[in-house]
């Protein structure tokens, strides 16, 4: 079926001219003059989003490091140092309590808190040295506490602890005032140290709180930026990709349904507009080609109609002319023969020879007319496909050629022959022409031997007719299948030169091919193929008139 153009699309002279291709809309350009494509917009968007996320991520990492540092100073330095300072204060107070009790009572068991305080002092001081280091205000406060503690121990604690027991220690009473002053200095140093440590812990807490607030703000900003980027990505994809693609798809589907007048318009990035422009160019070319195709098809239909009419007229003329020629030729031959019989005594040899020439010419003309009729009828008359038993058909052909076979002492053999779809009359003409040619063009020095072979290959039956005759020059392998083409004179071999042309037309009508196999020697091998299934052949159309007396004329 031919594809029909929509209304308004077609060759020159249609109802409406074809719609011109949509003009490519102006492309949005950057400052550098380069058009924005989908890839470029995507790359720029990804780059901007990546920079923002890297900045926020870097800020988050920095804030996290600050928070970790503040938490570390609070947990691992300030608080443990303050606890160790309290332990040091308790150890020193225990020492002072033990010395004062021993000095008042003179009993050695009151020195136990002093000795415990000494060991606890060493442990607390060692812990503080580890926490506070060897430099900085904390180390200076510890050194001041230890120096004043050493002064008190040297001036009061050690001498009192070394005094004998049993009665109140006179040395303790003597150094009571100095002991109070030196231990008050220790207390003052301890108080200063603890105030400094508490201040440092408060700073760490405040910094940790501030860093936590900043960290929460950064993470909130990161989430907000991510959400905004997601929303912008959805909106950008919809406006730059999905909406333009939807419009483009709608236009393309409309064109695919046959609306070739609809222009394909592009929007969005430059590459999508370029794609729409290319598709619209294809649509316009398709419109032009369809218009040209319809115009060409109309011309071909008109030519085919005219050719069919001319063929019908030629067939009518051929049948009428051939029928009208039959009767004059019969009259010429009959009256020449009648003239010869009635006036045989008055005619000399030359006159009888002339009459024989006239009769022979009329007979040959009649044979040519009959052969032309047979050639023209191939594929038109009696063209009814049915299953043809070639074995039985060959028997009928051999029976009709029995006289020629007997006169030439020919030997004809054949392979088992199949049943093929075709026209019985035409296939009989094919076999009869091939076998009669093999008998006609035999070698003069030996009787003819003919073999018909058959084998099936790839949906076809391949046949060959082999003989031991005079053979065919390869230079004439195509010429022998042309109508009226002869390789020998009529005196050497009778005939009209139409037999193999009829064979070629019959084989091609049955969907096969025919050729000469030049590898066969001596003699000739004609190969032809027939389809093993009925070929699709148009119904024959014949205008052959019902000719009265045609049976007698032929």
Secondary structure, 3 states (H helix, E strand, C coil): CCCCCCCCCCCCCCCCCCCCCCCCCCCCECCCCCECCHHHHHHHHHHHHHHHHHHHHHHHHHHHHHHHHHHHHHHHHHHHHHHHHHHHHHHHHHHHHHHHHHHHHCCHHHHHHHHHHHHHHHHHHHHHHHHHCCCCHHHHHHHHHHHHHHHHHHHHHHHHHHCCCCCCCHHHHHCHHHHHHHHHHHHHHHHHHHHHHHHHHHHHHHHHHHHHHHHHHHHHHHHHHHHHHHHHHHHHHHHHHHHHHHHHHHHHHHHHCCCCCCCCCCCCCHHHHHHHHHHHHHHHHHHHHHHHHHHHHHHHHHHHHHHHHHHHHHHHHHHHHHHHHHHHHHHHHHHHHHHHHHCCCCCCHHHHHHHHHHHHHHHHHHHHHHHHHHHHHCCCCCCCCEEEEHHHHHHHHHHHCHHHHHHHCCEEEECCCCEEEECHHHHHHHHHHHHHHHHHCCCCCCCCEEEEEEEEECCEEEEEEEECCCCCCHHHCCHHHCCCCCCCCCCCCCCCCCHHHHHHHHHHHCCCCEEECCCCCCCCEEEEEEECCCCCCCCCCCCCCCCCCHHHHC
